[in-house]
Amino acid sequence: MRIGLITEGGTPCASGDTGAWWQRLVRGLAPHDFDLYAVGGPLPAAPLPPHVRPVPAAGEGAPTAGPPAPAARRVPGRRDRRRFAEAFHALATGLTAEDAPGPAAGGGPAHAFATGLGALADLARDRGGLPGALRSDEAVRLLEDACRAPGARRAASAAGLRDLLAFTDHLERALRPLSLDWYDETALGAADLCHATAGGPVALPGLLAKRFFGTPLLVTEYGVGLRSHYLAGPGADGRSTALRTLLAALHGRLAGETYRAADLLTPGNAHARRWQERLGAGRDRVRTVHPGMPAERFAEVGEDEESGEPGTLVWIGRVEPAKDLVALLHAFADLRARQPDTRLRIVAVPAEPAGPGGDGDHCAYLAQCAALAAQLFPDEATGAHAVGENPVSFEELGGPEAPTLEDVYASAAVVVLSSTVEGFPASLVEAMFCARATVSTDVGAVVEIIGGTGLVVPPRNPRALADACLALLRDPGRRHRLGAAARARALELFTVDQNLAAFRGIYLELLSHAPARHRGGSDVPFAHPAEAHLPGSWAPKAVPAGTGAPDA
């Protein structure tokens, strides 16, 4: 089977949870051939297995960091300009019009957006690309008209020229997959199945392959992009309310169109599934497949009968405000007042490369937390001639104090997660692989992951967090029982093997129900659905009245 695997390009393509997942996927499903399409950036530099073929993006619409090529700065010809205006008007109307209350009508804004997107895709395929047209003065004028039209969203109607220019720039980058040269019989047209590793712009090539060739589309999401947009607080990124409204509409419509067209959606957890269903995904086409994580590296720690260093709490993750380390420090102050021999290790995982200002925000929050810890816990000395030390330590993974994940988890009596916002916290699964008891806040997919093998408390409640940690620290037997149950649950649900088995079956299932598409006269596997075709007629014989049933 030939799979067109569509993933996000750039640095995240070779790193991060999604990047690590799809690389494990292609290595584990070696009998299949994978064509790798990277949207929005370069292909990964890491060596790939021989059955994985990177497909470069070329042509005038290829995703680059610079402006469009001169040949792509306009749509030539009056007829093409008229086609662009009609398509862009429909798309802009679908973005700016207010959704009517109640069930969505067939001709509502979502339908207008889908119509405009499809027409732009057809035009891009015919003319070879649209990046210049999507940034043109005509596009800005059409967008402004849609914002000022009756029935437009109130916030969008306040958009000024600066907002319109910023949005058309973002729109061109989001719709750049329309202008790639992947849509022919030698690229996505040759794939038996398209598998997108995210929704939104990343899934656009799969949508187009389904539109042009009827290729089945599978979309896997371990994080919902629209959710991330909403989680950024108003004004946090310097954008106006009008611009944020337009961006939310764009990503919401793209997600909705992806969910409507996909043959199957595989969210990584029930939390992401609820987002997909709220945005229009049919329940019959959504199947939760938990992400597979390598458990072998934690086997030695998990099988060790020791339960960590007594009195040691461990927090590990990326240091950012959503992790609510401030609440954790206050909880630890309450806990230490009742159990003075406890200590807290805060282990920071190095952040991935961020945009301008991202690393500065990370450092500022870390400095804030360190200052709070110094204020809450002055250095304590055991005697008049001893050097004092703080019961809270700030360490970095890979440093001398925390060289590996296994070392960090091995030192923990209890692993703590204090977040106010989470998707699928990988650190929680790692702690379960290591047979460590956990205390977590009730956010994201935490309850789904824990399943009764750890303690869960409300977020932003330091007292509840302290009480739960104290209960486990004072009861080693309970810690051991919960840790053992957590390890058994993680090995059953969250391993690489179960993830590979799920997608191995899903690939065969989707292709077995896809219509046969003969290419170049060659035989196509699974050209017919899996059902019996026997010769002869199965029509029942006529039975004269009163003669009874026919002989067998």
Secondary structure, DSSP 8 states (H G I E B T S, - for coil): -EEEEEEE-SGGGTSHHHHHHHHHHHHHTTTSEEEEEEESS----S---TTEEE----STT---SS---GGGSS--SHHHHHHHHHHHHHHHHHHHB---SSS--TTSHHHHHHHHHHHHHHHHHHHT--HHHHTSHHHHHHHHHHHHSTTB-HHHHT--HHHHHHHHHHHHHHTGGGGSS--STTTGGG-SEEEESSSGGGGHHHHHHHHHH---EEEEESS-HHHHHHHS-TTTTS--HHHHHHHHHHHHHHHHHHHHH-SEEEESSHHHHHHHHHTT--GGGB------B--GGGHHHHH-S---STTEEEEEE--SGGG-HHHHHHHHHHHHHH-TT-EEEEEE------STTHHHHHHHHHHHHHHHHHHHS--B-SSTTS--B-SEEEEETTSSS--SHHHHHHT-SEEEE--SS-SS-HHHHHHHHTT-EEEEES-TTHHHHHTTSSEEE-TT-HHHHHHHHHHHHT-HHHHHHHHHHHHHHHHHHSBHHHHHHHHHHHHHHHHHTS-----TT---TT-S-S----SS--------TTS-S---
